[in-house]
């Protein structure tokens, strides 16, 4: 089953000239499909691509398991709650924290570097709330 994937899927390998050349040294489009210059130029590693999609794959797995156990209403409800919790109007100068969304995503017990290390630029920056609200509201 492709929907209950624990690890992100591997990227499909695009056709390059080195892999798909015929006896004349040209790319055989009819046999291997169109040539992708973007795939030949990029040098991303396979493990990097899979790690970038890790959280999305894990979230999709959890939603699929909720759907099979509880029915279709459960993932729909979770997605609706996440959307409502992600709307967080706040003052633009003040640091933003969304504890409700972290709880819904299961990140409430995780400790990231952003949680305890604040950049020095934010600590020394004077708070001008009125100017920032005027900028946000385009006044």
Secondary structure, DSSP 8 states (H G I E B T S, - for coil): --TT-SS---------HHHHB-TTSSB-HHHH----HHHHH----HHHHHHHTHHHHHHHHHHHHHHHHH-HHHHHHHHHHHHHHH-----SSS----HHHHHHHT-TT---HHHH---HHHHHS---HHHHHHHHTT-
